[in-house]
C-alpha cells in the first residue's frame, strides 16, 4: 500500500520544510479572505525557529517528507494555545489533521499539564470549524475582527487524556 504517516517532535532542521508547507497550506485561507498578508504567509524562518525553541512543535512525515505540522504552548493558567495546524493539500480530508491535533493535545497535557485547549480559525473556514467541532471544540465568545474581511473564531475544549480530565 505504501508508507504510513508518522508523527513526531519537529527537529531544528525541519524549520525550512515546515515554513514551505505552511506557505503552501495557507494559500487557500488567504484566497478565502482576500488577504495575502496573514501572519502564516509572512512569518520568517527566524520566527519559526523561535517557535521551535519555545513550544511544542510536531510534524507528520511521509517517509522523509514533512506533510503536516502543528504547534502549541501552555500559559501559566494551564491554557494550551494550539496553532498553525497544517496538512499538505494532497493529504487533506483523510484524518491527518485530527491525528496531529490529538497528538499535540496529548503532549501538552502530559508534559505541560494543560487544563484546556484553545485555538483560533477564520470565521469563513467552514472545513476547519467542522473538524474542530467534531473533535470536541466549542466556540467561546464572539468572533474577533482582525481586518475588514477576517474575524477569528476562538474555540476551546477541556483537556482530557486517556479517559480522564486533567486536574489542577
Secondary structure, 3 states (H helix, E strand, C coil): CCCCEEEEECCHHHHHHHHHHHHHHCHHHHHHHCCCCCHHHHCCHHHHHHHHHHCEEEEEEECCEEEEEEEEEECCCCEEEEEEEEECHHHCCCCHHHHHHHHHHHHHHHHHCCCEEEEEEECCCHHHHHHHHHCCCEECCCCEECCCCCEEEEEEEECEECCEECCC
